[in-house]
Amino acid sequence: MKRIVVSFCVSITAFVANFTCFALTDDTGGMSGEEMAVIDAINELRAQRGLSCLQPADHMLSGARQSANAQAHRRQCGHFVGLQGASGEICAQTSGGARHAAKMWLNSPDHRRIMLSTSAACISVGVVNGYYAARVGRGHSAKRANFQAATQDGIRILTLIFSK
């Protein structure tokens, strides 16, 4: 069993007032920097609303990339590929980058509902030539994490232990 330990410290007040999302897996399934930036932007919006983070899910990555590629090939934003294990998909076309795509979805009621779903647990993103496809799901194959917390000298220490 492969184990990875991640520890970080935050002050107790910062932990309570400014909790932010972080990925619970060290495996991004080969996602590009732009694809991960979309996940970060979505998770930031979710955290601002008190929602849990969506974890990167490699089992939906191929479908997300196929969807983005189909949109780029057609030069049209839309849903042209089946969901293949995802519970929802949101698409956008923008040259403004990951944060702009997330803001576009936030301003669309149907996209917002999928992006901020309380039943969503994981996400994969495909980006091809300015066409974005994000797929969300309820379950994922990411690594499990055990959470341990302790306080030392007024500092809250949070430790995540990953195992497959």
Secondary structure as UniProt FT lines:
FT   STRAND          3..11
FT   HELIX           12..17
FT   TURN            29..30
FT   HELIX           33..48
FT   TURN            49..50
FT   STRAND          55..56
FT   HELIX           58..60
FT   HELIX           61..74
FT   TURN            84..85
FT   STRAND          88..93
FT   HELIX           98..106
FT   HELIX           109..115
FT   TURN            118..119
FT   STRAND          122..128
FT   TURN            129..130
FT   STRAND          131..137
FT   STRAND          144..152
FT   TURN            153..154
FT   STRAND          155..163
//
